[in-house]
Amino acid sequence: MSLTQSKKLGLTSKILIGMGAGIILGLLLRNVFPDSSFINEYITEGFLHVIGTVFVSGLKMLVVPLVFISLVCGTCSLSDPSKLGRLGGKTIAFYLFTTAIAISVAISVAILVHPGNASLVSEGLSFNAKEAPSLSEVLINIVPTNPLQAMSEGNMLQIILFAVIFGFAISHIGERGKRVAALFNDLNEVIMRVVTLIMQLAPYGVFALMAKLALTLGLETFGSVVKYFFVVLGVLLIHGFIVYPSLLKLFTGLNPLIFIRKMRDVQLFAFSTASSNATLPVTIEAAEHRLGVDNKVASFTLPLGATINMDGTAIMQGVATVFIAQVYGVDLTITDYTMVVVTATLASIGTAGVPGVGLIMLAMVLNQVGLPVEGIALIIGVDRLLDMVRTAVNVTGDSVATVIIAKSENEFDETTFNDTQAGKTAGSFNDQLHAK
């Protein structure tokens, strides 16, 4: 009886229960034991920190081998160089297009709502922005001098380039290449099985992450930037649940509601980890087995999207730019707003893979229109929670792009997409185990 009930409870339900329980526990401990050094040392920074960090590390552990192996598998089946070039062109063009839409909508809503006012200015504000790399540096750094070092450092653009070259070479050495390709296909199955294993731990990892967040993020953090927070949140939800589904319907004719239902697990993972790269194993698994995208497309578009698709970050930049301009009493012109859109859109590729990319890009945008970078200090307190939502939006965008491009390349199984039970991860590992 209990086994049947356990199987009925899907992974999404388990994650939501873990998320809710974590938030409730965190709020209870925060209010019942305020300023408790024991809670802080042994629960927040002890038990919860360890469980949450181990879960996220388990996901990140799979990113490099999964991206490399999956992309080699996909590329070695694309023996035609023109098809590979067409795939890359479509992917980058679509990501730039949606980023431009995202920041344009964000700026428009922020101008209408007017979230900032001059009373928020404080002389004590400070923020040290890292310098963004130049275009020449970005281009040079795409090519790895040492592929193993690129893998150890998790440099995704370098890993993608090396995997594409490696896979392309495999497809051009005849029978020996077929044997190597078969090995990589087997390795890909192994990695996917490990992903399934890690996903069974998701409810516990999410519980710990949410409990720690509730313990450390108090209402006072929002303070006077509550209006800014809800403007960014509102635009993120519009982009994730209106813009993306509309593009999916427009370009493919597929049912957006089916897509959104099948993306719930991925979105919850992304929200909990606040990392597109950490969520990548789950996103690839869902795209191939739940959405019906062929590995040849998913293995290329999703890792690239996790690196350069910055729609959620672009929304934050658009609202933040208007907010900071309003706080400091600076009137931006149409030319300034156009410059913000162009800079943020192109910077989404230029700063790909740079740690703290969102704030670096925002500093670039503010400098471009002559706004004080110190204004970032006003919004940094609420950035953690918004970052979680931004990540969920970003992985949704990656998956929409992947489905659209796969359908345009005839590398898409619509039967799998329409099958609501296809590739369900909850209990799948146990089912496979008992089937043997």
Summary of the structure (lengths in Angstrom):
residues: 436
radius of gyration: 22.2
end to end distance: 21.8
largest distance: 71.3
contacts: 1536
relative contact order: 0.17
helix: 80%
strand: 0%
